[in-house]
């Protein structure tokens, strides 16, 4: 049986396929990571007056209202990954006959980005899902790829433990 994927799988795929693979194998260093704690606090404080968290398969949608699926993020540093995650949620809803638009609120920048699931984005998300399953089913983690944000990642020490400085 295929593992169900959630929003974090989509995020991690876009950010780093290696991180996705490690996470999928329950190798987790994130619970005590500063950025994760900060994001969790933001999530708990956001949308206090609205119904929060709709569980959809393995995905958890922050807020669903009449028109939008809404996500809250600290900053837009990973905007491409954030948009992909929201497209995934829109795709899951559409597959159940519910069509919505998406909105991402970046609190530190006081910026809101609208995301639409058009035909091109639907093809894109289907391809991403297929690519994620390829990674999840792989016996070994994808090769280490040095990225500009590696030093801020909770998996940094794990990935670079055997690397020469």
Order of alpha helices (4+ residues) and beta strands (2+ residues): alpha-alpha-alpha-beta-beta-beta-beta-alpha-beta-beta-alpha-alpha
